[in-house]
């Protein structure tokens, strides 16, 4: 019988957000833009935490972490960083 694993302790979403903005020198043009980015950040942070909990249970072989892309949606990341260029609609 194995010992129960202790749930990881996390900083609050707001603390992680402030740390992220400082660490990656993020400034947003408006409070609306910052609110949008914070919402995206929270969604990505939740995904990171869920993945890392799977790692703790031995269900995956790697961990994830916050990086300079954590305030982007998957679509924004793909458009900016994978060379995907969309063609304009032809008339």
PDB file of N, CA, C and O in Angstrom:
ATOM      1  N   UNK A   1       0.848  -1.170   0.000  1.00  0.00           N
ATOM      2  CA  UNK A   1       0.000   0.000   0.000  1.00  0.00           C
ATOM      3  C   UNK A   1       0.893   1.231   0.000  1.00  0.00           C
ATOM      4  O   UNK A   1       1.831   1.328   0.791  1.00  0.00           O
ATOM      5  N   UNK A   2       0.599   2.162  -0.882  1.00  0.00           N
ATOM      6  CA  UNK A   2       1.418   3.370  -0.962  1.00  0.00           C
ATOM      7  C   UNK A   2       0.809   4.476  -0.116  1.00  0.00           C
ATOM      8  O   UNK A   2      -0.399   4.520   0.117  1.00  0.00           O
ATOM      9  N   UNK A   3       1.675   5.359   0.331  1.00  0.00           N
ATOM     10  CA  UNK A   3       1.224   6.491   1.140  1.00  0.00           C
ATOM     11  C   UNK A   3       0.479   7.477   0.254  1.00  0.00           C
ATOM     12  O   UNK A   3       0.840   7.657  -0.909  1.00  0.00           O
ATOM     13  N   UNK A   4      -0.550   8.113   0.787  1.00  0.00           N
ATOM     14  CA  UNK A   4      -1.261   9.111  -0.026  1.00  0.00           C
ATOM     15  C   UNK A   4      -0.341  10.274  -0.361  1.00  0.00           C
ATOM     16  O   UNK A   4       0.470  10.703   0.459  1.00  0.00           O
ATOM     17  N   UNK A   5      -0.482  10.766  -1.564  1.00  0.00           N
ATOM     18  CA  UNK A   5       0.347  11.901  -1.961  1.00  0.00           C
ATOM     19  C   UNK A   5      -0.313  13.187  -1.509  1.00  0.00           C
ATOM     20  O   UNK A   5      -1.534  13.339  -1.554  1.00  0.00           O
ATOM     21  N   UNK A   6       0.514  14.091  -1.080  1.00  0.00           N
ATOM     22  CA  UNK A   6       0.021  15.391  -0.625  1.00  0.00           C
ATOM     23  C   UNK A   6      -0.262  16.261  -1.842  1.00  0.00           C
ATOM     24  O   UNK A   6       0.546  16.330  -2.767  1.00  0.00           O
ATOM     25  N   UNK A   7      -1.393  16.911  -1.834  1.00  0.00           N
ATOM     26  CA  UNK A   7      -1.728  17.816  -2.936  1.00  0.00           C
ATOM     27  C   UNK A   7      -0.735  18.969  -2.950  1.00  0.00           C
ATOM     28  O   UNK A   7      -0.409  19.521  -1.899  1.00  0.00           O
ATOM     29  N   UNK A   8      -0.253  19.337  -4.137  1.00  0.00           N
ATOM     30  CA  UNK A   8       0.696  20.448  -4.202  1.00  0.00           C
ATOM     31  C   UNK A   8       0.049  21.745  -3.733  1.00  0.00           C
ATOM     32  O   UNK A   8      -1.145  21.970  -3.935  1.00  0.00           O
ATOM     33  N   UNK A   9       0.858  22.593  -3.103  1.00  0.00           N
ATOM     34  CA  UNK A   9       0.326  23.901  -2.712  1.00  0.00           C
ATOM     35  C   UNK A   9       0.694  24.899  -3.803  1.00  0.00           C
ATOM     36  O   UNK A   9       1.797  24.869  -4.348  1.00  0.00           O
ATOM     37  N   UNK A  10      -0.229  25.761  -4.102  1.00  0.00           N
ATOM     38  CA  UNK A  10      -0.046  26.719  -5.177  1.00  0.00           C
ATOM     39  C   UNK A  10      -0.200  28.135  -4.650  1.00  0.00           C
ATOM     40  O   UNK A  10      -0.866  28.376  -3.643  1.00  0.00           O
ATOM     41  N   UNK A  11       0.434  29.070  -5.358  1.00  0.00           N
ATOM     42  CA  UNK A  11       0.127  30.477  -5.150  1.00  0.00           C
ATOM     43  C   UNK A  11      -1.272  30.718  -5.710  1.00  0.00           C
ATOM     44  O   UNK A  11      -1.752  29.938  -6.532  1.00  0.00           O
ATOM     45  N   UNK A  12      -1.916  31.771  -5.280  1.00  0.00           N
ATOM     46  CA  UNK A  12      -3.221  32.104  -5.856  1.00  0.00           C
ATOM     47  C   UNK A  12      -3.038  32.493  -7.321  1.00  0.00           C
ATOM     48  O   UNK A  12      -1.937  32.842  -7.747  1.00  0.00           O
ATOM     49  N   UNK A  13      -4.115  32.431  -8.078  1.00  0.00           N
ATOM     50  CA  UNK A  13      -4.052  32.839  -9.481  1.00  0.00           C
ATOM     51  C   UNK A  13      -3.540  34.273  -9.599  1.00  0.00           C
ATOM     52  O   UNK A  13      -2.724  34.576 -10.469  1.00  0.00           O
ATOM     53  N   UNK A  14      -4.018  35.145  -8.728  1.00  0.00           N
ATOM     54  CA  UNK A  14      -3.602  36.551  -8.778  1.00  0.00           C
ATOM     55  C   UNK A  14      -2.106  36.690  -8.480  1.00  0.00           C
ATOM     56  O   UNK A  14      -1.421  37.476  -9.134  1.00  0.00           O
ATOM     57  N   UNK A  15      -1.596  35.942  -7.507  1.00  0.00           N
ATOM     58  CA  UNK A  15      -0.161  35.989  -7.194  1.00  0.00           C
ATOM     59  C   UNK A  15       0.668  35.464  -8.369  1.00  0.00           C
ATOM     60  O   UNK A  15       1.700  36.040  -8.715  1.00  0.00           O
ATOM     61  N   UNK A  16       0.210  34.374  -8.974  1.00  0.00           N
ATOM     62  CA  UNK A  16       0.915  33.830 -10.148  1.00  0.00           C
ATOM     63  C   UNK A  16       0.894  34.846 -11.287  1.00  0.00           C
ATOM     64  O   UNK A  16       1.892  35.013 -11.989  1.00  0.00           O
ATOM     65  N   UNK A  17      -0.236  35.524 -11.473  1.00  0.00           N
ATOM     66  CA  UNK A  17      -0.384  36.529 -12.527  1.00  0.00           C
ATOM     67  C   UNK A  17       0.607  37.670 -12.324  1.00  0.00           C
ATOM     68  O   UNK A  17       1.290  38.076 -13.264  1.00  0.00           O
ATOM     69  N   UNK A  18       0.686  38.185 -11.109  1.00  0.00           N
ATOM     70  CA  UNK A  18       1.610  39.288 -10.825  1.00  0.00           C
ATOM     71  C   UNK A  18       3.055  38.845 -11.039  1.00  0.00           C
ATOM     72  O   UNK A  18       3.863  39.591 -11.591  1.00  0.00           O
ATOM     73  N   UNK A  19       3.371  37.645 -10.606  1.00  0.00           N
ATOM     74  CA  UNK A  19       4.716  37.084 -10.808  1.00  0.00           C
ATOM     75  C   UNK A  19       5.016  36.935 -12.304  1.00  0.00           C
ATOM     76  O   UNK A  19       6.117  37.247 -12.758  1.00  0.00           O
ATOM     77  N   UNK A  20       4.029  36.457 -13.059  1.00  0.00           N
ATOM     78  CA  UNK A  20       4.167  36.300 -14.508  1.00  0.00           C
ATOM     79  C   UNK A  20       4.432  37.648 -15.174  1.00  0.00           C
ATOM     80  O   UNK A  20       5.365  37.778 -15.966  1.00  0.00           O
ATOM     81  N   UNK A  21       3.613  38.647 -14.855  1.00  0.00           N
ATOM     82  CA  UNK A  21       3.759  39.968 -15.489  1.00  0.00           C
ATOM     83  C   UNK A  21       5.118  40.576 -15.178  1.00  0.00           C
ATOM     84  O   UNK A  21       5.746  41.171 -16.054  1.00  0.00           O
ATOM     85  N   UNK A  22       5.575  40.433 -13.949  1.00  0.00           N
ATOM     86  CA  UNK A  22       6.891  40.962 -13.575  1.00  0.00           C
ATOM     87  C   UNK A  22       8.000  40.179 -14.273  1.00  0.00           C
ATOM     88  O   UNK A  22       8.911  40.766 -14.857  1.00  0.00           O
ATOM     89  N   UNK A  23       7.918  38.870 -14.208  1.00  0.00           N
ATOM     90  CA  UNK A  23       8.962  38.012 -14.766  1.00  0.00           C
ATOM     91  C   UNK A  23       9.118  38.119 -16.271  1.00  0.00           C
ATOM     92  O   UNK A  23      10.224  37.980 -16.793  1.00  0.00           O
ATOM     93  N   UNK A  24       8.017  38.365 -16.974  1.00  0.00           N
ATOM     94  CA  UNK A  24       8.057  38.444 -18.434  1.00  0.00           C
ATOM     95  C   UNK A  24       7.795  39.859 -18.941  1.00  0.00           C
ATOM     96  O   UNK A  24       7.510  40.063 -20.121  1.00  0.00           O
ATOM     97  N   UNK A  25       7.896  40.833 -18.036  1.00  0.00           N
ATOM     98  CA  UNK A  25       7.787  42.255 -18.387  1.00  0.00           C
ATOM     99  C   UNK A  25       6.536  42.540 -19.218  1.00  0.00           C
ATOM    100  O   UNK A  25       6.608  43.170 -20.273  1.00  0.00           O
ATOM    101  N   UNK A  26       5.395  42.070 -18.729  1.00  0.00           N
ATOM    102  CA  UNK A  26       4.135  42.266 -19.448  1.00  0.00           C
ATOM    103  C   UNK A  26       3.440  43.542 -18.991  1.00  0.00           C
ATOM    104  O   UNK A  26       3.278  43.788 -17.795  1.00  0.00           O
ATOM    105  N   UNK A  27       3.039  44.340 -19.960  1.00  0.00           N
ATOM    106  CA  UNK A  27       2.206  45.522 -19.748  1.00  0.00           C
ATOM    107  C   UNK A  27       1.140  45.495 -20.830  1.00  0.00           C
ATOM    108  O   UNK A  27       1.429  45.172 -21.982  1.00  0.00           O
ATOM    109  N   UNK A  28      -0.080  45.829 -20.469  1.00  0.00           N
ATOM    110  CA  UNK A  28      -1.186  45.766 -21.411  1.00  0.00           C
ATOM    111  C   UNK A  28      -1.718  47.163 -21.673  1.00  0.00           C
ATOM    112  O   UNK A  28      -1.642  48.034 -20.807  1.00  0.00           O
ATOM    113  N   UNK A  29      -2.256  47.379 -22.868  1.00  0.00           N
ATOM    114  CA  UNK A  29      -2.698  48.704 -23.310  1.00  0.00           C
ATOM    115  C   UNK A  29      -3.931  49.221 -22.582  1.00  0.00           C
ATOM    116  O   UNK A  29      -4.148  50.432 -22.526  1.00  0.00           O
ATOM    117  N   UNK A  30      -4.732  48.336 -22.031  1.00  0.00           N
ATOM    118  CA  UNK A  30      -5.958  48.779 -21.358  1.00  0.00           C
ATOM    119  C   UNK A  30      -6.323  47.782 -20.265  1.00  0.00           C
ATOM    120  O   UNK A  30      -5.813  46.663 -20.229  1.00  0.00           O
ATOM    121  N   UNK A  31      -7.205  48.204 -19.386  1.00  0.00           N
ATOM    122  CA  UNK A  31      -7.677  47.295 -18.335  1.00  0.00           C
ATOM    123  C   UNK A  31      -8.505  46.163 -18.947  1.00  0.00           C
ATOM    124  O   UNK A  31      -8.509  45.050 -18.422  1.00  0.00           O
ATOM    125  N   UNK A  32      -9.205  46.436 -20.052  1.00  0.00           N
ATOM    126  CA  UNK A  32      -9.961  45.380 -20.737  1.00  0.00           C
ATOM    127  C   UNK A  32      -9.021  44.312 -21.292  1.00  0.00           C
ATOM    128  O   UNK A  32      -9.279  43.115 -21.161  1.00  0.00           O
ATOM    129  N   UNK A  33      -7.924  44.760 -21.915  1.00  0.00           N
ATOM    130  CA  UNK A  33      -6.946  43.811 -22.457  1.00  0.00           C
ATOM    131  C   UNK A  33      -6.312  43.004 -21.329  1.00  0.00           C
ATOM    132  O   UNK A  33      -6.131  41.794 -21.457  1.00  0.00           O
ATOM    133  N   UNK A  34      -5.975  43.666 -20.232  1.00  0.00           N
ATOM    134  CA  UNK A  34      -5.385  42.937 -19.108  1.00  0.00           C
ATOM    135  C   UNK A  34      -6.373  41.924 -18.543  1.00  0.00           C
ATOM    136  O   UNK A  34      -5.978  40.807 -18.208  1.00  0.00           O
ATOM    137  N   UNK A  35      -7.637  42.285 -18.432  1.00  0.00           N
ATOM    138  CA  UNK A  35      -8.650  41.352 -17.928  1.00  0.00           C
ATOM    139  C   UNK A  35      -8.778  40.142 -18.857  1.00  0.00           C
ATOM    140  O   UNK A  35      -8.907  39.009 -18.393  1.00  0.00           O
ATOM    141  N   UNK A  36      -8.741  40.384 -20.158  1.00  0.00           N
ATOM    142  CA  UNK A  36      -8.808  39.294 -21.141  1.00  0.00           C
ATOM    143  C   UNK A  36      -7.605  38.372 -20.985  1.00  0.00           C
ATOM    144  O   UNK A  36      -7.754  37.150 -20.972  1.00  0.00           O
ATOM    145  N   UNK A  37      -6.408  38.959 -20.866  1.00  0.00           N
ATOM    146  CA  UNK A  37      -5.180  38.164 -20.736  1.00  0.00           C
ATOM    147  C   UNK A  37      -5.161  37.389 -19.421  1.00  0.00           C
ATOM    148  O   UNK A  37      -4.690  36.253 -19.375  1.00  0.00           O
ATOM    149  N   UNK A  38      -5.672  38.001 -18.351  1.00  0.00           N
ATOM    150  CA  UNK A  38      -5.728  37.318 -17.060  1.00  0.00           C
ATOM    151  C   UNK A  38      -6.655  36.111 -17.146  1.00  0.00           C
ATOM    152  O   UNK A  38      -6.351  35.055 -16.592  1.00  0.00           O
ATOM    153  N   UNK A  39      -7.778  36.260 -17.834  1.00  0.00           N
ATOM    154  CA  UNK A  39      -8.706  35.149 -18.000  1.00  0.00           C
ATOM    155  C   UNK A  39      -8.044  33.998 -18.753  1.00  0.00           C
ATOM    156  O   UNK A  39      -8.173  32.838 -18.361  1.00  0.00           O
ATOM    157  N   UNK A  40      -7.339  34.319 -19.826  1.00  0.00           N
ATOM    158  CA  UNK A  40      -6.618  33.296 -20.600  1.00  0.00           C
ATOM    159  C   UNK A  40      -5.548  32.651 -19.725  1.00  0.00           C
ATOM    160  O   UNK A  40      -5.398  31.430 -19.717  1.00  0.00           O
ATOM    161  N   UNK A  41      -4.809  33.476 -18.990  1.00  0.00           N
ATOM    162  CA  UNK A  41      -3.770  32.990 -18.087  1.00  0.00           C
ATOM    163  C   UNK A  41      -4.366  32.001 -17.082  1.00  0.00           C
ATOM    164  O   UNK A  41      -3.795  30.936 -16.848  1.00  0.00           O
ATOM    165  N   UNK A  42      -5.508  32.348 -16.490  1.00  0.00           N
ATOM    166  CA  UNK A  42      -6.150  31.467 -15.514  1.00  0.00           C
ATOM    167  C   UNK A  42      -6.529  30.122 -16.136  1.00  0.00           C
ATOM    168  O   UNK A  42      -6.347  29.077 -15.511  1.00  0.00           O
ATOM    169  N   UNK A  43      -7.050  30.145 -17.350  1.00  0.00           N
ATOM    170  CA  UNK A  43      -7.418  28.898 -18.025  1.00  0.00           C
ATOM    171  C   UNK A  43      -6.183  28.038 -18.267  1.00  0.00           C
ATOM    172  O   UNK A  43      -6.199  26.831 -18.029  1.00  0.00           O
ATOM    173  N   UNK A  44      -5.115  28.669 -18.742  1.00  0.00           N
ATOM    174  CA  UNK A  44      -3.878  27.932 -18.989  1.00  0.00           C
ATOM    175  C   UNK A  44      -3.264  27.436 -17.684  1.00  0.00           C
ATOM    176  O   UNK A  44      -2.738  26.324 -17.631  1.00  0.00           O
ATOM    177  N   UNK A  45      -3.326  28.248 -16.636  1.00  0.00           N
ATOM    178  CA  UNK A  45      -2.798  27.855 -15.336  1.00  0.00           C
ATOM    179  C   UNK A  45      -3.538  26.634 -14.800  1.00  0.00           C
ATOM    180  O   UNK A  45      -2.918  25.724 -14.250  1.00  0.00           O
ATOM    181  N   UNK A  46      -4.845  26.609 -14.955  1.00  0.00           N
ATOM    182  CA  UNK A  46      -5.632  25.457 -14.517  1.00  0.00           C
ATOM    183  C   UNK A  46      -5.207  24.202 -15.278  1.00  0.00           C
ATOM    184  O   UNK A  46      -5.084  23.128 -14.688  1.00  0.00           O
ATOM    185  N   UNK A  47      -4.986  24.336 -16.572  1.00  0.00           N
ATOM    186  CA  UNK A  47      -4.540  23.207 -17.384  1.00  0.00           C
ATOM    187  C   UNK A  47      -3.163  22.719 -16.925  1.00  0.00           C
ATOM    188  O   UNK A  47      -2.927  21.514 -16.837  1.00  0.00           O
ATOM    189  N   UNK A  48      -2.264  23.646 -16.636  1.00  0.00           N
ATOM    190  CA  UNK A  48      -0.923  23.301 -16.146  1.00  0.00           C
ATOM    191  C   UNK A  48      -1.036  22.542 -14.827  1.00  0.00           C
ATOM    192  O   UNK A  48      -0.396  21.506 -14.648  1.00  0.00           O
ATOM    193  N   UNK A  49      -1.839  23.048 -13.915  1.00  0.00           N
ATOM    194  CA  UNK A  49      -1.994  22.404 -12.604  1.00  0.00           C
ATOM    195  C   UNK A  49      -2.588  21.006 -12.737  1.00  0.00           C
ATOM    196  O   UNK A  49      -2.130  20.070 -12.081  1.00  0.00           O
ATOM    197  N   UNK A  50      -3.603  20.862 -13.582  1.00  0.00           N
ATOM    198  CA  UNK A  50      -4.216  19.544 -13.781  1.00  0.00           C
ATOM    199  C   UNK A  50      -3.207  18.568 -14.363  1.00  0.00           C
ATOM    200  O   UNK A  50      -3.138  17.414 -13.940  1.00  0.00           O
ATOM    201  N   UNK A  51      -2.427  19.025 -15.329  1.00  0.00           N
ATOM    202  CA  UNK A  51      -1.408  18.159 -15.922  1.00  0.00           C
ATOM    203  C   UNK A  51      -0.382  17.736 -14.874  1.00  0.00           C
ATOM    204  O   UNK A  51      -0.020  16.562 -14.796  1.00  0.00           O
ATOM    205  N   UNK A  52       0.085  18.689 -14.071  1.00  0.00           N
ATOM    206  CA  UNK A  52       1.114  18.379 -13.083  1.00  0.00           C
ATOM    207  C   UNK A  52       0.588  17.471 -11.974  1.00  0.00           C
ATOM    208  O   UNK A  52       1.356  16.711 -11.384  1.00  0.00           O
ATOM    209  N   UNK A  53      -0.697  17.542 -11.686  1.00  0.00           N
ATOM    210  CA  UNK A  53      -1.288  16.600 -10.735  1.00  0.00           C
ATOM    211  C   UNK A  53      -1.281  15.185 -11.321  1.00  0.00           C
ATOM    212  O   UNK A  53      -1.085  14.213 -10.592  1.00  0.00           O
ATOM    213  N   UNK A  54      -1.495  15.070 -12.628  1.00  0.00           N
ATOM    214  CA  UNK A  54      -1.380  13.763 -13.289  1.00  0.00           C
ATOM    215  C   UNK A  54       0.052  13.252 -13.185  1.00  0.00           C
ATOM    216  O   UNK A  54       0.271  12.061 -12.962  1.00  0.00           O
ATOM    217  N   UNK A  55       1.022  14.141 -13.343  1.00  0.00           N
ATOM    218  CA  UNK A  55       2.427  13.759 -13.199  1.00  0.00           C
ATOM    219  C   UNK A  55       2.677  13.213 -11.794  1.00  0.00           C
ATOM    220  O   UNK A  55       3.334  12.184 -11.634  1.00  0.00           O
ATOM    221  N   UNK A  56       2.156  13.901 -10.779  1.00  0.00           N
ATOM    222  CA  UNK A  56       2.336  13.465  -9.389  1.00  0.00           C
ATOM    223  C   UNK A  56       1.744  12.075  -9.158  1.00  0.00           C
ATOM    224  O   UNK A  56       2.242  11.324  -8.319  1.00  0.00           O
ATOM    225  N   UNK A  57       0.704  11.731  -9.881  1.00  0.00           N
ATOM    226  CA  UNK A  57       0.075  10.410  -9.757  1.00  0.00           C
ATOM    227  C   UNK A  57       0.735   9.373 -10.668  1.00  0.00           C
ATOM    228  O   UNK A  57       0.317   8.216 -10.692  1.00  0.00           O
ATOM    229  N   UNK A  58       1.755   9.777 -11.410  1.00  0.00           N
ATOM    230  CA  UNK A  58       2.445   8.855 -12.302  1.00  0.00           C
ATOM    231  C   UNK A  58       1.719   8.607 -13.605  1.00  0.00           C
ATOM    232  O   UNK A  58       1.990   7.617 -14.284  1.00  0.00           O
ATOM    233  N   UNK A  59       0.800   9.490 -13.967  1.00  0.00           N
ATOM    234  CA  UNK A  59      -0.003   9.303 -15.174  1.00  0.00           C
ATOM    235  C   UNK A  59       0.602   9.962 -16.406  1.00  0.00           C
ATOM    236  O   UNK A  59       0.101   9.767 -17.514  1.00  0.00           O
ATOM    237  N   UNK A  60       1.651  10.725 -16.237  1.00  0.00           N
ATOM    238  CA  UNK A  60       2.367  11.336 -17.352  1.00  0.00           C
ATOM    239  C   UNK A  60       3.831  11.449 -16.953  1.00  0.00           C
ATOM    240  O   UNK A  60       4.165  11.337 -15.773  1.00  0.00           O
ATOM    241  N   UNK A  61       4.699  11.668 -17.920  1.00  0.00           N
ATOM    242  CA  UNK A  61       6.136  11.605 -17.644  1.00  0.00           C
ATOM    243  C   UNK A  61       6.836  12.956 -17.605  1.00  0.00           C
ATOM    244  O   UNK A  61       8.059  13.008 -17.476  1.00  0.00           O
ATOM    245  N   UNK A  62       6.096  14.035 -17.712  1.00  0.00           N
ATOM    246  CA  UNK A  62       6.722  15.357 -17.700  1.00  0.00           C
ATOM    247  C   UNK A  62       5.814  16.356 -17.007  1.00  0.00           C
ATOM    248  O   UNK A  62       4.607  16.147 -16.884  1.00  0.00           O
ATOM    249  N   UNK A  63       6.423  17.447 -16.558  1.00  0.00           N
ATOM    250  CA  UNK A  63       5.649  18.518 -15.929  1.00  0.00           C
ATOM    251  C   UNK A  63       5.533  19.693 -16.889  1.00  0.00           C
ATOM    252  O   UNK A  63       6.283  19.804 -17.859  1.00  0.00           O
ATOM    253  N   UNK A  64       4.585  20.558 -16.599  1.00  0.00           N
ATOM    254  CA  UNK A  64       4.418  21.794 -17.353  1.00  0.00           C
ATOM    255  C   UNK A  64       4.623  22.958 -16.404  1.00  0.00           C
ATOM    256  O   UNK A  64       4.545  22.799 -15.186  1.00  0.00           O
ATOM    257  N   UNK A  65       4.887  24.129 -16.964  1.00  0.00           N
ATOM    258  CA  UNK A  65       5.069  25.308 -16.136  1.00  0.00           C
ATOM    259  C   UNK A  65       4.646  26.568 -16.860  1.00  0.00           C
ATOM    260  O   UNK A  65       4.374  26.561 -18.061  1.00  0.00           O
ATOM    261  N   UNK A  66       4.598  27.636 -16.110  1.00  0.00           N
ATOM    262  CA  UNK A  66       4.279  28.949 -16.661  1.00  0.00           C
ATOM    263  C   UNK A  66       5.469  29.419 -17.481  1.00  0.00           C
ATOM    264  O   UNK A  66       6.617  29.294 -17.054  1.00  0.00           O
ATOM    265  N   UNK A  67       5.187  29.965 -18.668  1.00  0.00           N
ATOM    266  CA  UNK A  67       6.246  30.530 -19.497  1.00  0.00           C
ATOM    267  C   UNK A  67       5.724  31.800 -20.166  1.00  0.00           C
ATOM    268  O   UNK A  67       4.632  32.274 -19.852  1.00  0.00           O
ATOM    269  N   UNK A  68       6.503  32.336 -21.076  1.00  0.00           N
ATOM    270  CA  UNK A  68       6.156  33.614 -21.705  1.00  0.00           C
ATOM    271  C   UNK A  68       4.902  33.541 -22.571  1.00  0.00           C
ATOM    272  O   UNK A  68       4.421  34.574 -23.036  1.00  0.00           O
ATOM    273  N   UNK A  69       4.370  32.354 -22.796  1.00  0.00           N
ATOM    274  CA  UNK A  69       3.196  32.190 -23.646  1.00  0.00           C
ATOM    275  C   UNK A  69       1.911  31.941 -22.855  1.00  0.00           C
ATOM    276  O   UNK A  69       0.858  31.736 -23.459  1.00  0.00           O
ATOM    277  N   UNK A  70       1.967  31.954 -21.558  1.00  0.00           N
ATOM    278  CA  UNK A  70       0.827  31.550 -20.740  1.00  0.00           C
ATOM    279  C   UNK A  70      -0.348  32.514 -20.826  1.00  0.00           C
ATOM    280  O   UNK A  70      -1.454  32.168 -20.410  1.00  0.00           O
ATOM    281  N   UNK A  71      -0.135  33.715 -21.355  1.00  0.00           N
ATOM    282  CA  UNK A  71      -1.265  34.649 -21.522  1.00  0.00           C
ATOM    283  C   UNK A  71      -1.829  34.628 -22.941  1.00  0.00           C
ATOM    284  O   UNK A  71      -2.595  35.515 -23.319  1.00  0.00           O
ATOM    285  N   UNK A  72      -1.452  33.617 -23.728  1.00  0.00           N
ATOM    286  CA  UNK A  72      -1.960  33.466 -25.093  1.00  0.00           C
ATOM    287  C   UNK A  72      -2.897  32.265 -25.176  1.00  0.00           C
ATOM    288  O   UNK A  72      -2.726  31.282 -24.455  1.00  0.00           O
ATOM    289  N   UNK A  73      -3.885  32.353 -26.061  1.00  0.00           N
ATOM    290  CA  UNK A  73      -4.699  31.179 -26.360  1.00  0.00           C
ATOM    291  C   UNK A  73      -3.875  30.248 -27.242  1.00  0.00           C
ATOM    292  O   UNK A  73      -2.854  30.655 -27.795  1.00  0.00           O
ATOM    293  N   UNK A  74      -4.313  29.014 -27.374  1.00  0.00           N
ATOM    294  CA  UNK A  74      -3.621  28.076 -28.263  1.00  0.00           C
ATOM    295  C   UNK A  74      -3.617  28.597 -29.695  1.00  0.00           C
ATOM    296  O   UNK A  74      -2.626  28.464 -30.413  1.00  0.00           O
ATOM    297  N   UNK A  75      -4.732  29.189 -30.100  1.00  0.00           N
ATOM    298  CA  UNK A  75      -4.835  29.715 -31.462  1.00  0.00           C
ATOM    299  C   UNK A  75      -3.857  30.870 -31.682  1.00  0.00           C
ATOM    300  O   UNK A  75      -3.207  30.948 -32.725  1.00  0.00           O
ATOM    301  N   UNK A  76      -3.754  31.759 -30.703  1.00  0.00           N
ATOM    302  CA  UNK A  76      -2.811  32.876 -30.816  1.00  0.00           C
ATOM    303  C   UNK A  76      -1.378  32.364 -30.879  1.00  0.00           C
ATOM    304  O   UNK A  76      -0.575  32.854 -31.672  1.00  0.00           O
ATOM    305  N   UNK A  77      -1.057  31.385 -30.049  1.00  0.00           N
ATOM    306  CA  UNK A  77       0.288  30.825 -30.062  1.00  0.00           C
ATOM    307  C   UNK A  77       0.604  30.219 -31.426  1.00  0.00           C
ATOM    308  O   UNK A  77       1.662  30.481 -31.996  1.00  0.00           O
ATOM    309  N   UNK A  78      -0.314  29.411 -31.945  1.00  0.00           N
ATOM    310  CA  UNK A  78      -0.092  28.773 -33.245  1.00  0.00           C
ATOM    311  C   UNK A  78       0.099  29.813 -34.341  1.00  0.00           C
ATOM    312  O   UNK A  78       0.994  29.683 -35.176  1.00  0.00           O
ATOM    313  N   UNK A  79      -0.734  30.835 -34.339  1.00  0.00           N
ATOM    314  CA  UNK A  79      -0.653  31.862 -35.378  1.00  0.00           C
ATOM    315  C   UNK A  79       0.659  32.637 -35.306  1.00  0.00           C
ATOM    316  O   UNK A  79       1.211  33.015 -36.340  1.00  0.00           O
ATOM    317  N   UNK A  80       1.155  32.873 -34.114  1.00  0.00           N
ATOM    318  CA  UNK A  80       2.362  33.689 -33.946  1.00  0.00           C
ATOM    319  C   UNK A  80       3.663  32.901 -34.013  1.00  0.00           C
ATOM    320  O   UNK A  80       4.696  33.448 -34.398  1.00  0.00           O
ATOM    321  N   UNK A  81       3.626  31.620 -33.642  1.00  0.00           N
ATOM    322  CA  UNK A  81       4.887  30.925 -33.406  1.00  0.00           C
ATOM    323  C   UNK A  81       5.072  29.617 -34.155  1.00  0.00           C
ATOM    324  O   UNK A  81       6.074  28.936 -33.933  1.00  0.00           O
ATOM    325  N   UNK A  82       4.158  29.237 -35.026  1.00  0.00           N
ATOM    326  CA  UNK A  82       4.360  27.975 -35.743  1.00  0.00           C
ATOM    327  C   UNK A  82       4.506  28.170 -37.241  1.00  0.00           C
ATOM    328  O   UNK A  82       4.580  27.194 -37.989  1.00  0.00           O
ATOM    329  N   UNK A  83       4.547  29.402 -37.682  1.00  0.00           N
ATOM    330  CA  UNK A  83       4.702  29.659 -39.101  1.00  0.00           C
ATOM    331  C   UNK A  83       3.419  29.515 -39.889  1.00  0.00           C
ATOM    332  O   UNK A  83       3.431  29.569 -41.119  1.00  0.00           O
ATOM    333  N   UNK A  84       2.317  29.334 -39.194  1.00  0.00           N
ATOM    334  CA  UNK A  84       1.034  29.218 -39.869  1.00  0.00           C
ATOM    335  C   UNK A  84       0.623  30.585 -40.398  1.00  0.00           C
ATOM    336  O   UNK A  84       0.399  31.520 -39.628  1.00  0.00           O
ATOM    337  N   UNK A  85       0.529  30.688 -41.695  1.00  0.00           N
ATOM    338  CA  UNK A  85       0.096  31.934 -42.322  1.00  0.00           C
ATOM    339  C   UNK A  85      -1.230  31.671 -43.018  1.00  0.00           C
ATOM    340  O   UNK A  85      -1.319  30.822 -43.905  1.00  0.00           O
ATOM    341  N   UNK A  86      -2.227  32.382 -42.622  1.00  0.00           N
ATOM    342  CA  UNK A  86      -3.536  32.217 -43.254  1.00  0.00           C
ATOM    343  C   UNK A  86      -3.596  33.076 -44.511  1.00  0.00           C
ATOM    344  O   UNK A  86      -3.155  34.226 -44.527  1.00  0.00           O
ATOM    345  N   UNK A  87      -4.144  32.493 -45.545  1.00  0.00           N
ATOM    346  CA  UNK A  87      -4.336  33.247 -46.780  1.00  0.00           C
ATOM    347  C   UNK A  87      -5.578  34.106 -46.648  1.00  0.00           C
ATOM    348  O   UNK A  87      -6.579  33.677 -46.075  1.00  0.00           O
ATOM    349  N   UNK A  88      -5.513  35.312 -47.174  1.00  0.00           N
ATOM    350  CA  UNK A  88      -6.728  36.128 -47.158  1.00  0.00           C
ATOM    351  C   UNK A  88      -7.773  35.493 -48.064  1.00  0.00           C
ATOM    352  O   UNK A  88      -7.420  34.858 -49.058  1.00  0.00           O
ATOM    353  N   UNK A  89      -9.042  35.650 -47.744  1.00  0.00           N
ATOM    354  CA  UNK A  89     -10.082  35.066 -48.598  1.00  0.00           C
ATOM    355  C   UNK A  89      -9.996  35.633 -50.011  1.00  0.00           C
ATOM    356  O   UNK A  89      -9.798  36.832 -50.206  1.00  0.00           O
ATOM    357  N   UNK A  90     -10.147  34.754 -50.979  1.00  0.00           N
ATOM    358  CA  UNK A  90     -10.110  35.199 -52.370  1.00  0.00           C
ATOM    359  C   UNK A  90     -11.494  35.651 -52.785  1.00  0.00           C
ATOM    360  O   UNK A  90     -12.505  35.047 -52.427  1.00  0.00           O
ATOM    361  N   UNK A  91     -11.511  36.705 -53.533  1.00  0.00           N
ATOM    362  CA  UNK A  91     -12.796  37.255 -53.977  1.00  0.00           C
ATOM    363  C   UNK A  91     -13.214  36.657 -55.288  1.00  0.00           C
ATOM    364  O   UNK A  91     -14.272  37.003 -55.815  1.00  0.00           O
TER     365      UNK A  91
END
